[in-house]
Amino acid sequence: MKKNGVRAVVFGILLALATGLVVYGIADGGFRDVKNKAIRICNECIGIG
């Protein structure tokens, strides 16, 4: 039973850390950069750009 409790705590810490890093990346403008790159790649594949 003790292993399940440790796993739950580790999972909770990793989940909180991952969520924090995602929020930091969005706040830092990473989402905008990824979106712009994706748009450029799609336009090149379609032949518009």
C-alpha positions as CSV (number, residue, x, y, z in Angstrom):
1,M,0.0,0.0,0.0
2,K,2.9,2.3,0.7
3,K,4.2,2.2,-2.9
4,N,0.8,3.4,-4.2
5,G,1.0,6.4,-1.9
6,V,4.5,7.3,-3.1
7,R,3.5,6.9,-6.7
8,A,0.5,9.2,-6.2
9,V,2.8,11.9,-4.6
10,V,5.4,11.6,-7.4
11,F,2.6,11.7,-10.0
12,G,1.1,14.8,-8.4
13,I,4.5,16.6,-8.3
14,L,5.2,15.7,-12.0
15,L,1.8,16.8,-13.1
16,A,2.1,20.1,-11.2
17,L,5.6,20.7,-12.7
18,A,4.4,19.9,-16.3
19,T,1.4,22.2,-15.9
20,G,3.7,25.0,-14.6
21,L,6.1,24.6,-17.5
22,V,3.2,24.6,-20.1
23,V,1.8,27.8,-18.5
24,Y,5.3,29.4,-18.5
25,G,5.8,28.5,-22.2
26,I,2.5,30.0,-23.2
27,A,3.2,33.2,-21.1
28,D,6.6,33.5,-22.7
29,G,5.2,33.5,-26.2
30,G,6.1,29.9,-27.2
31,F,2.6,29.2,-28.4
32,R,2.8,32.1,-30.8
33,D,6.1,31.0,-32.2
34,V,4.9,27.4,-32.7
35,K,1.7,28.6,-34.3
36,N,3.5,30.9,-36.8
37,K,6.0,28.1,-37.8
38,A,3.1,25.7,-38.3
39,I,1.3,28.2,-40.5
40,R,4.4,28.7,-42.6
41,I,5.0,25.0,-43.0
42,C,1.3,24.5,-44.1
43,N,1.5,27.3,-46.6
44,E,4.7,25.9,-48.1
45,C,3.1,22.4,-48.4
46,I,0.0,23.7,-50.0
47,G,2.0,25.9,-52.3
48,I,0.6,29.3,-51.3
49,G,3.9,30.7,-49.8
